[in-house]
Amino acid sequence: MLSILGTIVVGFVVGLIARAVKPGNDSLGWIMTTVLGVAGSLLASYAGTAMGWYAAGTPAGWIASIIGAIVLLVIYGLFKKA
């Protein structure tokens, strides 16, 4: 249970940082910010494992998680404009 709560808190912080770093108006609520951060961490973990940077099953670091969340924000912005 504590692991899930920790993931949610870290995801929220990563989502906030990604939204602050990426320029533009990203009108997301706190739930979507948390989902963005968790998904960015998962994306960074899978990409890092595929590229050989991380061993299988290890979580991504903070910077990689933020970069993954920024990538997802950019993709979200592209679909939102269409």
N, C-alpha and C positions, 0 to 999 in steps of 0.2 A: 504494500500500500504506500509506503514511504517513497518507493522508487517512482511510482506514478505521479505522486505529488511533486517530487523533485523534477521530473520531466516537464510537468506543466509549468512550474515556476521558471525553469531554465528556458523553456520555449517562449514564455511571455517576455523575458528579458531579451532574448535573441531577437524576437519580433520587434520589440521597441527600438532596439539599436539599429536593426535593418531599416525600419521606417524612418529613423532619424538621419541615417547616412544617405539613403537614396533621395535625390531631389524630387520635388513634386508633391502634389496633394494626394495622399493615399488615405481615403476616408474608410478606415476599417475600425470596427469595434474591438473591444478588448478580447473577446472570444476568438475572432478571426485573427487578431494579432498573435494570440497564443498558438492557434493552429498553424499560422504562417511560420512561427519560430520552430515548432516541433517538426513540421514538414521540411523546413530548411535544414535542420539538423539531420533528419533521415536522408535527405538528398545528398548532403555532404558526406555522410557516412558511407552510403552506397557508392558514390562516385570515388571516394578515397579508397575504398576496398577494391573497386574495379581497376583503379590505376596503380594499386600496389602500395599506397601510402599508409594504409591502416590494415591491421590483421582482421580477419573475419570476426565479427561480433564486438569489435571495439567501437566506442562512440567517437564521433568527430570532435575536434577541438572547438573552442569558442569562435576563433576567426573563420574557420571553415564553415561553421554553422551559420554565422552571419552572412558570409558570402552566398551560401546556399539559399538563405532566406531572401537576399537581395535578388538573386536570379529568379526566384519564384515571384517576387514583387514585380519585376520587369515583365515576366510572362503574363501575370495577372493584368498589368496595365495595358498590354497589347490586346488582350481579349476584351477588356473593359471598354476600350475605344471603339471596337468593331460593333 
